[in-house]
Amino acid sequence: MDLSSFYHQFREESVENVRVLGEGLLNLEQATDPGEQQATIAQIFRAMHTIKGSARMLGFDEVGRLAHELETVLGEMRQGKRALERPLANVLLRSGDAILELINATIEGRPCPVNVDELIGGLGGAQANAAPAAMPATDVSEAPPAPEAAPPPRGTSASAAAPPSTTVPLSRVVNQRHQNQPTIRVRVDRLDRMLNLAGELVISQQSLANHGEQWQELQNKCSQQQAAMLAFEEALESMALTGGQRKQLDQHLGSLHAIGREVRGLIHQESDRVMRHTNQHAQLVKDLEQEVMRARLLPIATVYAGLPRAVRDLTQTTGHEARIELYGETVELDRKVLELINDPLMHMVRNAVDHGIEPPAEREAAGKPPYGLIEVRAETLGGKVRIIISDDGRGMDPQRLRERAVRLGLLSAEASALMPNSEAFELIFQPGFSTAQQITEISGRGVGMDVVRANLTELGGQVEVESELGHGSRIILTLPLTLVTTRILLVRTGRSIFALPATSCYGTVWAYHNEIRSLEGQPTILVEERTLALIALAELLGLSEPSPFSRHSRVPAIITGSNQRPVALLVDELVDEREAVVKPLGPLFEKHQHFGGAIQLGDGTLVLLLNPVQVIQNKRSNIVVSQAPTVQRSRLLVVDDSFTTRELICSILQSAGYEVTPAIDGADALGRMQQQPYDLVVSDIEMPRVDGFGLTSQIRANPTTSRIPVILITSLASEEHRRRGLEAGAQAYIVKSQFNQESLLDVVQQLLGTAN
């Protein structure tokens, strides 16, 4: 029998069971109630038992062997023979990850680097000297099934080094209404096709609505015709006609009136039928749209699932103590929305642990508890979802952000002095911007928040930042609930019509020519006691359209942009507001971030959907760059004994505009540095004569070169080598197996900014 048809189902089942393992272990690290501990262990035990049985049935021998060992350890914990301390929990979590890696490798037919024997050995030795847990012994075979965990009263959390009394156990919220409902598995591509068909029906509905408008227009024309006939009759009354002529005209006019009444009756009857049909069709489309949306909706808990584990792992890496609380797990979003926010959400939580939360000693000195608190809260607001990521850490220093932007060449010193704090927070979304002093795997690569904004922009959402120095930061994401349809505003500028997402438009005002004021050369208007920049849409898009004020004394303006920096966008006309289906532009236009897609109107016309936040941001970025001082080409030294690697790195850096000199090893590099100065050194570690560690140490020991940044690029990936490199004085450590061109260039740009 061919068992391969069951592989993917086994993988999906195992993903869920490994999730149960991870969440259960995080709960056990904090739970103090013996009954709760026993229930959680029983739940984890069943999950591992399921994986073991399915793996053995399908021939996943290594998976079955590892799951059996996990089951054995959990059984000993159930019987009170072993306690769950941090080393054992670490091995159990790694074993869960390994199970998924083994399954994926087997299904995809590729080798797997997982060493099962090493993991099994770790399970045996992780707690060899630990005292047994003080829990009642229970026979595994007779243990009652674990009860479903009830939703916590405030939120869900996972803690690292936080007092148990301050932590709410992590639980997954179960929708009781659907527990006993029959379900089937549906492939995602079929749901996507249903989404596309629903979108086509929306377009068809708009076309029907246009037909209804045409029938109404036809009725109006008939009314005009009747009025013209009556006027014609009145004109005939004043004419001198014979009796025969009068009789003949009356007959013709009577026939015309009779035909007119029949035509008006038919038009009225058909118009009513069309309107009824249109309304019924609209309701059916709306119902279908809602059902398709519900089929694609998933709870945000699916994205939350990995956050507690990430916080736990990061606290061990950084030495910071933090716990996370999650709220609003039942809030549902479109599957694609969840996919696109998964990485940004993880990135922001990691940033909160690494950058936001202070070390315990620093927190206690500031009068804070030693452990930091990170909150992630989701809530539904009409047709949108808002996600707030907050922490009680050190907050962001706007002055430091401005200074950093000046060093990176993103801002001139003059512009920096005039920039308010609220705008300074926007600098973190600039590509390549980072305040990290050292480049690590966790954060500080100079990439991240710009990608967060790009992903949100692709969805038609927004991201805002609030921060108070010493008290923490809040990042607010606003997302559409679904991507089936989008509410749009149609506007005209010159002869062109564009669409704007309604979610990015906060209102409309009339801009009067005599009320425009100039502030530092920028036209502005006053809206509700707030001064807003006034920008013509045609100017933003580079269209050769005359100013709308050349034709009108007042012009409609749309309030758009970010909440912190809104602008008034001038257009010639507000055409309409409606629901629309956004079509992708395809690969030829995918790099044009000004446009989020195309919209087909009911008459077949195609209209481009603008991304106003991105358009305005690009304009501001161009202004910032134009204000930045001219920077001389930086001189870089690349050191590597491998010809291929050395030439590759040199080529990447030269293509980016740097002046690059190669060196074959550390000794050669030191000789070249005596002949001329360099702004930055990129070096391998394992080289003859003088290796990378020795080169870095000698650079730091020489007063003339001590401030030159050093990047180590090596195949040595262990934490010991990484620590040795940083202790020698390297500012960045990049592992060759994780090397990519973009990350290298971002690190170089960042470190050159630091050195200036």
Sequence and secondary structure as in RCSB ss.txt:
>XXXX:A:sequence
MDLSSFYHQFREESVENVRVLGEGLLNLEQATDPGEQQATIAQIFRAMHTIKGSARMLGFDEVGRLAHELETVLG
EMRQGKRALERPLANVLLRSGDAILELINATIEGRPCPVNVDELIGGLGGAQANAAPAAMPATDVSEAPPAPEAA
PPPRGTSASAAAPPSTTVPLSRVVNQRHQNQPTIRVRVDRLDRMLNLAGELVISQQSLANHGEQWQELQNKCSQQ
QAAMLAFEEALESMALTGGQRKQLDQHLGSLHAIGREVRGLIHQESDRVMRHTNQHAQLVKDLEQEVMRARLLPI
ATVYAGLPRAVRDLTQTTGHEARIELYGETVELDRKVLELINDPLMHMVRNAVDHGIEPPAEREAAGKPPYGLIE
VRAETLGGKVRIIISDDGRGMDPQRLRERAVRLGLLSAEASALMPNSEAFELIFQPGFSTAQQITEISGRGVGMD
VVRANLTELGGQVEVESELGHGSRIILTLPLTLVTTRILLVRTGRSIFALPATSCYGTVWAYHNEIRSLEGQPTI
LVEERTLALIALAELLGLSEPSPFSRHSRVPAIITGSNQRPVALLVDELVDEREAVVKPLGPLFEKHQHFGGAIQ
LGDGTLVLLLNPVQVIQNKRSNIVVSQAPTVQRSRLLVVDDSFTTRELICSILQSAGYEVTPAIDGADALGRMQQ
QPYDLVVSDIEMPRVDGFGLTSQIRANPTTSRIPVILITSLASEEHRRRGLEAGAQAYIVKSQFNQESLLDVVQQ
LLGTAN
>XXXX:A:secstr
   GGGHHHHHHHHHHHHHHHHHHHHHHTT   HHHHHHHHHHHHHHHHHHHHHHHHHT HHHHHHHHHHHHHHH
HHHTTS    HHHHHHHHHHHHHHHHHHHHHHHT      HHHHHHHHHHTTTT          GGG        
  SS EEEEES  GGG         GGGTTS      HHHHHHHHHHHHHHHHHHHHHHHHHHHHHHHHHHHHHH
HHHHHHHHHHHHTS   HHHHHHHHHHHHHHHHHHHHHHHHHHHHHHHHHHHHHHHHHHHHHHHHHHHHHHEEET
HHHHTTHHHHHHHHHHHH   EEEEEE TT EEEHHHHHHHHHHHHHHHHHIIIIIS  HHHHHHTT  SSEEEE
EEEEEETTEEEEEEEE S    HHHHHHHHHHTTSS HHHHHH  HHHHGGGGGSTT    SSB SSS SS SHH
HHHHHHHHTT EEEEEEETTTEEEEEEEEES SS EEEEEEEETTEEEEEEGGG  EEEEEEGGG EEETTEEEE
EETTEEEEEEEHHHHHT     GGGT SEEEEEEEE SSSEEEEE SEEEEEEEE EE   GGGTT TTEEEEEE
 TTS EEEEE HHHHHHHHHHHHHHHHS      EEEEE S HHHHHHHHHHHHHTT EEEEESSHHHHHHHHHH
S  SEEEE SS SSS HHHHHHHHHHSTTTTTS EEEEES  SHHHHHHHHHHT SEEEEGGG  HHHHHHHHHH
HHHHH 
